Amino acid sequence: MILQGTIISKETGLQASFEGHEQPYVRCVIARLEHPEVQSEARIIGQADIPQGIGDVVRLDVVRTITDRHAGVVRFDAHLLPD
């Protein structure tokens, strides 16, 4: 699945274990291009930072979807796609 939208917030330099390996990631909240009122939280795996900033459009390839039913939130683990 491709997730494309405008970056609303961005947190860089984070670390977490993905598939048993410690990797850097960037956490972003993205307003979807097709429905700007819908915001999605994404972790961009394998990147300590990305060149896009707040207000820029980003394209992501979703590799895993995480649903937190108690909080009512869906999060995405993704890789950054070139423009």
PyMOL commands that set and color helices and strands:
alter all, ss='L'
color gray80, all
select strands_A, chain A and resi 2-18+21-32+39-45+57-68+73-80
alter strands_A, ss='S'
color yellow, strands_A
deselect
rebuild
show_as cartoon
